[in-house]
Amino acid sequence: MELLNFLIDPTVIVDEKGNFLAVNDAIVNLTGVSKNALIGINFTELNIFTPETKALLLENLRKRMQGLHVEPYEISLIDMEGKTRYFELKAKKITYAGQPADVVILRDITRRKENLRRLKEYAERMEELVNEKVKQIRESEEKYRELINKMNDTVWVIGLDGKFIDVNDAAVRVLGYSRDELLRMGPADIDTSLSEAQILALIRSMPADHIKVFETTHRTKDGKIIPVEISSSLITYQGKQAVLSIARDITDRKKMEEAVKRERDLLEAVTENVGAGLGIISRDYRILWVNKYLRQYNPGCEGKICYSTFNHLTAVCPDCGVRKIFEEGVILDRHEYAFTGIDGKPKWAELIATPIKDEKGNVIAALELVVDITEKKQLQSKLREYSEKLEHLVAARTGQLREAQARLLKTERLAAIGELAAMVGHDLRNPLTSIMGASYYLKTKYSAELGAKGKEMLEAIEKAIRYSNKIINDLLEYSRDLKLECTETNPKIILQDALSLIEVPAKMHVVDATSARLKFKVDKEKMCEVFARIIQNAVDAMPNGGTLTVKSRKVNGKLEIIFKDTGSGMSKETLSKLEGGVPLFTTKARGMGFGLPICRRIVEAHGGKIRVKSALKKGTVVTVSIPVKPKTGRKMKTQLIAKQDAGALVLSSV
């Protein structure tokens, strides 16, 4: 992928087994293996990874392929030069070329870890030195003097009266006075910038909790003027308060600042209105100059330490390009940097550092260019969001296609079963008719010879034939075309016709609360079958007797016929299965569960609906809703198919 080459960090795309699918130029530079050689091989085949690292990479790859979240983690490897390098690994599960994959970005943190190690060692060493020096100072004044005499910078102890109490060897060497001469003098005798009154004011206002730093100039015994940086703090010396001052010769820095100032004046005229930041940083990381672009973000930053001014750190930034210029001698460094703009919004910049040299070729400062890449980053973020959204859409659509395919396969299978069932039903009627005829012949011709037991057996045969014929009729009802012949009638007439078909037990009471004034157009024969089946279900639900109330009403252009019984009712589980959860569901000991599907088919052919409400021990309510004026000429061609989204075996009408 060409986009990978825009990433500075080594980046790869691997499949779920760890085989490389795509790599960028940075990974080629890291491994020393060409792109063509890398594509297709497994990362475990690379010698740059230790066995422990390979195991860690494989484990985290497996987790991401399982959909688990893996936080960024660190790994180590051996580069082409045999050096150990450390990387922070970030990875994300993606789809690449239609298969699960992992995009992996390696950010080099070797220098950061080395800096942290050095900083830790330096801090530990400094702590050891400070503890040792403090101990030495407390134990012996001679040891204290030995300590300060080893320092290259001039050190002296000043009393509150403004006179030197003690000085080190460097002070004698730099200033040219003997120790005895210096001990008869004070800072006012060598300082050319501050008066005696100003020096006394500084001494007496010296804070007790931190070091005071300022610049001034000193005159040596032979009249040479030396620019110095003074670091002073309040101490206790020989039981009395005093000021410890360290003066560092900054002659070289001042020369460099002068050289930089000349270049700065030249640059200032050119860069003041450039739409990018420019700054010059000294070797001790002071900001010597910035253009207008950077001054608007941090006014008054010139002369301050860069890392504490812009990043509020106490040490050089881990990935500082200026440090690489000074310490590693690189001729160009570029990296990205995130910060908060003056408007409080997050921003990104690309920092490009290059050395500034004097006439002898010595690096005296660094020039840093700051380019705003916020818009680029925002576009990249939007691109990532769009890519992730597209992946989700593709995944969702793939799932829908799979479900549709499964529904189609099931539909075709059940349609074939339905056609086969219809043919079997037709073929079964002929032998059933023969059996019924034979039974009738035996019963009439040989009635006397059969006896009571024989007659009982013939009755059982005829009963079984009638039940089998009912099943065949129900099955054929599912298979044949349904054509409605609608005429105007009312629910009371249809209810009376349905009741004439049902043997209502004496213990069951039917309340006819339907209205003969409510007219609607239906196929009377088929709607009578619907009413009869619902009434028969109510009879079966009240074996010990009860009441079935049938009402009718007109609601929003539809006629509703409500059948309410006082039977045993149904559980929520049974009701959910009955309404479509399970194909041809029934709770009866006999039967195939055709009743409600046939009723639904007829009612829906009229453009209506059937609703069932029930609760255990509270009875059941079946509501048949039919449009008063249905569309005429409806012809229902049905097949036994599966309606996948309902999860039940129902009839699909054409």
N, C-alpha and C positions, 0 to 999 in steps of 0.2 A: 504494500500500500504506500503510495507516494506521501500520504499525510504523515506517516510515521517519521519521514526524514525531516519534517519541520520540528520534531522534538529533539532537543539537545541531549536529553538523557537517553541511555540505551533502552530501547523499547522493542518488545517482541510480542507476537501473538502465537499461542500454542493451543493444540487441541487438548481434549480431556485426558490424553495419555502422555502429554508433555512433548509432543512432536512440534517442531517449529513450522508455522504456517506463513508467517511474515516477520521480517526484521528490518530495523532501520540502520543507517550508516554507523551510528554510535555503537551498536552492538558488534558490528564488524570490526571497528577499531579496538573494541575491548577484547574480543576473542582472537583476533588475527585470522579469522576464517571468513572466506568470501560469502556473499549472500547466497549464491547458488549452492554452495556446499552446505550451508546451514539449513536451507529449506528442506524439510522432510526428515531431518535427523531428530533424535530425542535429546533433550537438554542434558540427560544423564550421561550421554556419550562425550560431553565436553570435559576436558581434564581441569578446567579452571575451577570447577566446583569440588569441594571436599565431600566425602561420603556423608558427613553430618548435614551439610547444606543441601545435598541432593535429597536426603530423606525428608528434611523440613519442607523443601519445595514441593515434593510429591504429596506429602500429607496435606498441605494447605491447598494445592491444586484439587485434590480429591474433595476437600471440604467445600470449595467454591462450586465444583461441579454438582455437589449435592444441594446447592442453594444456600449453604451456610455463609454467614458474614465473617470475613477474616480481616482483622485490623492490619494496617501496615506494620511490617516487621523488618528486622535487620538480618543481613546475611554477609558472609565473608567469602572471598574467592582469591585465587592466585592468578594475576594477570600474565601477559606474555613475557614480561621481564622477571617473573618469579616473585613479584612483590604482593604482599597481602593487602587487599583493598576491601573496604566496607561499603555496603550499599543499603539504602532504605528501599524496600520493595513494596510497591503498591500494585494491586491487581484487581481486575473486575471481570466478572463473567459476562460474555457477550455471545452473539451468534455470528459466526464468520463462515461465509460460503455455505450457508444452510446447516451448519453443524455447531454444537456447543463448543465454545473456545474461551480462552483467557487472554486478556491483554495485560501485559506486565511491564511496568515502568521501574527502572532501577536508577535511583538518585544517589550519586556518589557522595558519601559522607565520610570518606577516609580522612580528609583534612580536618573536618570538624571533630572526629573522634581523636585524631592526633593532637589537635589543639586542646581538646578537653583533657587529654592525658597529660600534655605538657603543663597546662594550667594547673591541674591537680598536683603534679609533681612540684611545680613552682610554688604553689600555695603551701604545700607540705614543707618544702624546703625553707620558704620564707618564715613559716610558723616556727620551724626548728631554729632558724637563725635568730628570729626575734626573741624567742624564749631564751635562747642561749645568751644573746646580747643583753637582754634585761637582767638575766642572772649575773652576767659578768659585771654589768654596771652596778648592780646592788652589792656584789661581793667586793669589788675593788675599783677605785678610781683609776688605777694604772691600767687595768684591763679595759676600762671605758676609753681611756686615751689611746690605747693601742688600736681599738676598734675604729675610732674616728680618724686616726692617722693613716689607716689603710685606704681610706676613701680618696678618690681622685678629685672630688669636689671640695672646695674650701668649707670648713666647718668651724663655727665658733659658738661659745656660750657667752651671752650678754647679760649683765646684771640690769636691774630695773633703773639703775642710775645712768645707763647708756654707755658703760665701759665693758671691754672684753674681760671675761673671767678666765676663759680658756680658748685655745685655738688648736687646730690640727696641723700636721706637717704640710698638707697641701696649701694651707693659707700662707704659710711661710714661703713656700716655693713659688706660688703664683704671684703674691703681692710684693715679694722681694724684701720684706722686713724680717728682722729676727723675731723669735718668739717673745723675748723680753720687750722689744720695741712695741710689738702688737699688744702685749698685756698692759702697756701704759696708754693705749689708744682706745678708740671706740669706733662704731660704724660711721659717725659723722666725719672722722678724719680720713676716710677712704672713699666715701660716697660722693659723687659729683652731681647727683640729681636731687637729693633730698637734704633739707636743712636739718640742723641738730634738733630743732623744736619738732619738726615733722617726725624725725626718727624716734624721739622720746614719746611722742603721741602714739606712734605705732606700737612701741614696746609696751606701754601702759594699757593699751586697748586690745592687747593680744588675747584672743579667745582661748579658753581653757579646753574646749572640746574638739577643736579641729585645727588643721594646718592652714596658715595664711600664705598665699602665693602672690608675688608681684615682681615686676621687673624694674631694674635700675642700672646704674653704671658705677664701676669702681675704678679708682686711679691707683696704679702700682707705684712703688717707690721711685721708679725711673720715669714716671709721668705717663705711662701707657694707659689708655682708657679701655676698659673691658666691659662689654654688656653682659649682665648676669641676670639669672632668674633666681629669686630668693624664696625659699620655703622655710617658714618659721612656725614654731609651736612653743607653748608654755610648758616648762618642765620644773622639776625640783632638783636643784643642784647643791650638794653639800648642805642640805637642810633648808635652803632658801629658794624662793621662786626666781626663775631666770628664763631667758629665751634662748632656745636652740635654733640656730639659723644655718642653712646649707645653701651655698651660692654655687650655681652651675654656670660655667662659661657658655654663653650662647652666641659666641662670635660667628661660628659657622652658620648657625641658623639665621642670624641677622643678614649675613652676606647672601644666603639663599633667598631670604625674604626680599632683599633688594633686587636680586636678579628676577625673582618671580614678579615683583611689582612692575618691573619694566615690561615683562611679557604681559602682565595683567592689563596694564594701561593700553597695550596694543590690542589685546583681545577684547577689552571692554567696549571699544568703539564698534567692533564687529558683532559681538555676541549679545549685546544688551537686549535686543528685541527678537532674538531667535526663539522659535517656538519649542525649545528644548532646554533642559538645564545643563549648565556647565559649571564646573568647580575645579579649583586647584587645591590639592592636599599636600601638606609637607610630610617629611619622613617621620615626624612624631605625631602624625595624624591630626594636625591642626588645619582648620579651614582657612586658607590664605585668601581666597577670593571666590565668589560665586556671582553668576550673572543675575539679571532681574528676575528671570523665571524662577530660580531657587529662592531668591530673597523674599518673594511673596509668600512662600510656604514657611519660612523661618527667618524673620527679620532679625538682624543683629547677630547672625550666626558666624560671621567672619572673626577669626581669631580664637574660636572655640574648638574643642576636640570633636571630630566629626561623628564618631560612634556614640558619644554621650549626648550630642546635640540633636541628631536626627533620629537615633534609635533608642536613646535613653539607656545605653548599656555601660558597663564598667570596664569592658574589654573590647578589643577589635572584633568586628562582626565575623562570624564563622566563615562566611563565603566572600569575604571582602576582596574585591578586585584590586584595590590599592595595595593591600598587604602582599598580594601575589606579585605586584610590580616591584615592591621594595625588597621582599624577602626571597622570592623565587626567580626574579629576573625575567618574568614573562613580558612579552612586548605588546600583548593585547589580551584583555579579559572581558568577557561579557556574560552577564547573568541577569535574571529577573528578580524584581524586588516588589513586595506588596506593602502598602502603607495607607494611612487615612488622610484624605485631602482636607483642605481648609474648609470645605463644605460639609465635613463629617462623613462623607461617603468613601467606600473602599476604592482604592486606585492601584494600578500596576505600572511599573516602569521597567525599562531595560537599561541596565547600567553598563557602560562601556568605559573601561579604564585603559590608559596608555601612559607611558613614562614621559617626563620632561627632563631633558639632560642639559648639562652646562657645556661650555665650549670644549671640555676635555672628554666628553662622553659619559660623565658620571650622572647617575640618576639623582636629581635634587628634589623632585616633586612628582606628582601624578596628576594628570588631567582626567577628569571623570565626566562623561556625557550621560545625561539622564533623558531618556526618550519615553514619553507617555504612551503606553500600549494598553490603556484601559479599554478603549473601544475594541481593540483586537481580542482582548481577553473576554469581554462581554459577548462578542460574536462567537468565540470558541465555546463559551458556556452555553449559549443558545443552541449551537450546533450539537453539543453533547445532549442537551435536553431533548432536542428534536430527534436525535438518533435513538435515545432511550425510549421516547414516546413511540417512535416508529417500530422499535423492537416489540414493545408491548402490543401495539396494534397487530403486527404480523403474528405474534404468538396467539392473540385472541382470535384472529381470523382463522389461523390454522386449527385451533380448537373447534371453532364453529364448523369448518369444513369436515373435520373428522366426525363430529356429531351428526352432521347431515349425511355423511356417507354411511354411518352406522344405522341411521333411521331408514335410509333408502334400502339397505340390505335387508333390514328386518321387515320393511314394508313389502318388498318383493317376495320374501320367504312366506310371510303370512298370507299374502294375496294368493300365492300358489296353493297354500293349505286350504284357503277358503274355496277356491275353485274345485279342488279335489273333494272337499267335504260336500259340496253341492252335487257333484256327480255320484258320490257314494250314496247320498240321501235318495236320489232318484232310483238308483239300482236296488236299494234296500226295500223300496215300496212293493216291488213285484213279489219277492218271496214272502213279505209280511201279509200281502193280500191273499196269497195261496194258503198260508198258515191259518189266516182268519177264516177262509172258506172251508178248509178242512175241519177246523174246530166246529164251525156251524153245522157241517154235514154230520159229524160224529154226534153232536148234541141232539140233532133232530131225528137222525136215522136210528141211532143206537141208544136212545135215552134210557130205555128200560134196562138194557144190559149193563150200562155204565155204573149204575149205582150212585150213591151219594158221594163217595170218594172220587169217582171218575168225573162227575159233574163239577166237583170242587176244583179239580185239576184243570178242566177245560175253562172254568171261570178265571183261574189264575193265568192261563195262557192268553185269554182274550184281554185281560187287564194289562198284561205285559205288552201285548201287541198295541193296545191303545196308547200306552205310555211311550213306546218306541215310536209310534206314528207321530205323537206330539213333538218328540225331539226332532224327528225328521222335518216336520212342519216348521219348527222354529229355525232349524238350520237352513231350510229352503227360503224362509223369510229373509234371512241374511243375504242370500245369494241372488235372489231375483230382483229385477227392477221394481222400483216403487213409484207408481203413478197415482196421483190423487184425483178423485172425482168429487169435487166440493159442491155441497148444496147448503142452503141456509137452514139452520136448525137452532136449537137452544140446549143448554147443558142438562136440563131436566129430562128431556126426551132421551138423550144419550145415556144418562144415568139409569133410567128405568130399563132401557134395553140391556145395559150391562148387567144389572141386577138379575134380569131374567136368565142370564147365562150362568150365574153363580149360585151354588147351593149354600145359602147363608144359614149357619147354625141357629137353632132356636135361642141359644144363650146370648147371641150377638144381636145388638139393636142398631139399625141404620137410620140416621136422621138425615132426611133429604131437605136441605136448606137452600137448594139451588133455585134460580129464578127462571121462569118460562118466558119472561119478557126480555131477557138478554139474548140477542141474536148474534150468531157468528156463522161463517162459512167454513165447513170442514168436511172431510170424507167421513161420513157417519159410521160406516162399517169399521174403518180403521181406528177412529177415535173411540168407538165402543170397545174395541179390543184393548185400547190403552186403559180405559176406565175399569174394564173387567180384570185386567192383570193387577192394577193397583188395589182393587177391592179384594181380590184373592190373597194378595200379600197381607192385607189388614186382617183377613180371616185367619191366616196362618199365624199371625202375630198375637192373636187373642184366643188361644185354645180353650181357655176357661170362660170365655165370654167377655163382652165389653161393648163399647159404643164406637161406631164409626159415623162421624159427622161430615157431610159434604156440603160445602158452601160455594157460591159463585159471586163474583163482583167484577166491575169494569174499572180498570186502572190504566190511564194514559194510553187509550186506544187499544188496549189488550184486555181479553177476558181471562180471568183467573179462576180456576176450579180448585178448591182446597179440600183435600182428604185428610182428616185428622182422626187418628184412632187412639184408644186408651190401652194399647198393648204393652208388651215388655220393653219396647224401644231398642235402640242400638248403642253400643259404645262408640267413642270417638274413633277408635281404630277401625271398627267395622264400617262406620259411616264413610271414613276416608277411602277405604278400599272399594266400597260400593260406588262412590262417586268418580272412580277412575284410577284408583291406585293399583288394582289387581285385575288382570283380564278375566272376564266372565265370572265374577265373584258371586258366591252364594253361601249362606250359612245353613241352608236346609240339608237334611240328610239325603234327599233325592233332588235331582235337577241339575242343570248345567249353567244356571245364571244368565239365561237369555232374556228374562223378563224385563228388567230395567233397560238394557241396551235396545230391545225392540221398541219399548215405549219411547225412549229418547229418539230413536230413528224416526218414528211416525210423527212425534211432536215437532222435531226439528225440521221435518219435511214440510210442515205447515208454517215454518218460520217462527216456531215457539221454543220454549225451554221448560225443563223440569227441574225443580229444586226440592231437595230432601233435607229436612231437619229432624233430628231425633236425639233422645237422651235415654239412658237406662232407667227403666221403671216409670218413665214419663210419657211414653208413647211416641208416635211418629207423625210428622206432617209432611204430606207430599203436595206441592203446588204445581199445577199445570197451567202455563201461561201461553195463550194463543192469540195472535193478532185478529181483531174483529174482521178486517178485510185483508186476507192473505193474498199473495200474488198467485194468479191462476196459471194453469198450464205447467206447473212444476212437475218434472219427471225425475225421480231419484234412481240413479244407477249406482248400486252399492257393491262394494267388495269387502271381504273380511281382511282388514289391514290393521297395522299397529300405529297408533298415534303416539309418537315417541315422547313429545313434550308433556303429554298428560300421563304417560307411564301406564296406560291401560289399553286393553284390546277393545276397540270401538269400531263403528262403521264410518268410513269416509264416503261422503256423498258427492256425486258429480252432476 
